[in-house]
Amino acid sequence: MKSSQKTLLLVEDSRDDAELIVSTLRESQLKTHIIHVKDGAEALDYFFARTDRYKGRRLPHCILLDLKIPKIFGLEVLRQIRMSHEGAKIPVIVFTSSQEESDVIESYRFNVNSYLQKPIDSDDFEEAVLRLSQYWMMMNHYPASWEHVGGYP
């Protein structure tokens, strides 16, 4: 991974959605290193470096989080990340198919930065991924002091 690349943690259990997200980001030529995990337990293992597999990992610049994921529900992942010192600073975007008002309310209660419902149409889906990644990974300005050896922030 190049040091100029920003890291995106993609928490998505749908293989089709994950493939579409990854291919859209790669085609966009954004300098993004994508870490894809498939469930809430793996997301927390990565974020908190709980297993040898993730020792020395880089904290993400941004997290794209589906809510309806196995093992540990997305809202619990969000809650645990937000309770940590590092996780309080990292932008988290919920990108989910859920239309439940309670999911929106709970996401914002846990300080999500943005809540987006996944479009059904694949072209609209790709456009949403492109726009959110351009904003959070390219346009959004992070403090320079957040960059340091071993991770972000």
C-alpha positions in Angstrom: 0.0 0.0 0.0 1.3 3.4 -0.9 1.5 6.0 1.9 -0.7 8.4 -0.2 -3.5 5.9 -0.3 -6.3 6.2 2.2 -7.7 3.1 3.7 -11.4 2.2 3.5 -12.8 -0.5 5.8 -15.8 -2.1 3.9 -18.1 -4.1 6.2 -20.4 -5.9 3.8 -21.7 -9.5 3.9 -23.3 -9.4 0.4 -20.8 -10.7 -2.1 -22.6 -9.0 -5.0 -22.7 -5.6 -3.2 -19.1 -5.9 -2.1 -17.9 -6.8 -5.6 -19.8 -3.8 -7.0 -18.4 -1.4 -4.4 -14.8 -2.6 -4.9 -15.0 -2.6 -8.7 -16.6 0.9 -8.7 -13.8 2.2 -6.5 -11.1 0.6 -8.6 -12.6 1.9 -11.8 -12.8 5.4 -10.3 -9.0 5.4 -9.9 -9.3 6.9 -6.4 -6.2 6.1 -4.4 -8.0 3.9 -1.9 -6.8 0.7 -0.2 -9.9 -1.4 0.5 -10.1 -3.8 3.4 -13.2 -5.9 3.0 -14.7 -7.8 6.0 -17.8 -9.9 5.8 -19.3 -9.7 9.3 -19.4 -7.6 12.5 -17.0 -9.8 14.4 -14.4 -9.6 11.7 -14.9 -5.8 11.5 -14.2 -5.5 15.2 -11.3 -7.9 15.0 -9.8 -5.7 12.3 -10.5 -2.4 14.0 -9.2 -3.4 17.4 -6.4 -5.7 16.0 -7.8 -8.5 18.1 -6.2 -11.3 16.1 -2.7 -12.0 14.7 -4.2 -11.6 11.2 -4.7 -7.9 11.9 -1.7 -7.1 14.0 0.1 -4.1 12.5 -3.0 -3.1 10.5 -3.6 0.5 9.6 -6.7 2.1 11.0 -9.1 3.1 8.2 -9.6 6.7 7.1 -13.3 5.8 6.6 -15.7 3.0 7.3 -18.5 1.9 5.0 -20.8 -0.1 7.2 -23.8 -2.3 6.3 -26.2 -2.8 9.2 -27.6 -6.2 8.4 -24.5 -8.3 8.8 -23.9 -11.6 10.5 -22.4 -12.4 13.9 -22.5 -8.8 15.4 -25.2 -6.5 14.0 -23.9 -3.3 12.4 -25.3 -0.9 15.0 -23.3 -2.8 17.7 -20.2 -2.5 15.6 -20.8 1.2 15.2 -21.4 1.6 19.0 -18.1 -0.3 19.9 -16.1 1.7 17.4 -17.5 5.0 18.6 -16.7 4.1 22.2 -13.0 3.9 21.4 -10.6 6.9 21.3 -9.6 6.3 17.6 -13.1 5.3 16.5 -14.6 8.6 17.7 -12.7 10.4 15.0 -13.1 8.1 12.0 -15.9 8.9 9.6 -18.5 6.0 9.5 -21.0 5.9 6.7 -23.9 3.5 7.0 -24.6 2.1 3.6 -27.5 -0.3 4.0 -30.7 -1.6 2.5 -32.6 -1.0 5.8 -35.5 1.4 5.5 -36.3 1.1 9.3 -36.6 4.5 10.9 -35.2 3.0 14.1 -32.0 2.0 12.3 -31.6 5.6 11.1 -32.3 7.0 14.6 -29.9 4.5 16.3 -27.2 5.2 13.8 -27.2 8.9 14.4 -27.5 8.2 18.2 -24.1 6.5 17.8 -22.7 9.5 15.8 -22.7 8.0 12.3 -21.5 10.6 9.8 -23.9 9.7 7.1 -26.7 7.2 6.6 -27.4 6.1 3.0 -29.9 3.6 1.8 -28.5 1.4 -1.0 -30.1 2.0 -4.3 -31.7 -1.0 -6.0 -30.7 -0.1 -9.5 -27.0 -1.0 -10.2 -26.2 2.2 -12.0 -27.6 4.3 -9.1 -25.8 2.0 -6.7 -22.5 2.6 -8.5 -23.2 6.4 -8.6 -23.8 6.5 -4.8 -20.6 4.6 -4.1 -18.6 6.9 -6.4 -20.0 10.0 -4.9 -19.6 9.0 -1.2 -16.1 7.7 -1.8 -15.1 10.9 -3.7 -16.4 13.0 -0.8 -15.1 11.0 2.2 -11.9 9.8 0.6 -10.9 12.7 -1.6 -12.7 15.9 -0.7 -13.0 15.7 3.0 -10.0 17.2 4.8 -8.4 15.4 7.6 -6.1 17.0 10.1 -2.5 16.4 9.1 -1.7 15.5 12.8 -3.9 12.4 12.4 -1.4 10.8 10.1 1.3 8.8 12.0 3.1 5.6 11.8 1.0 2.6 12.7 -2.3 4.0 11.7 -4.9 6.7 11.5 -6.0 8.8 13.2 
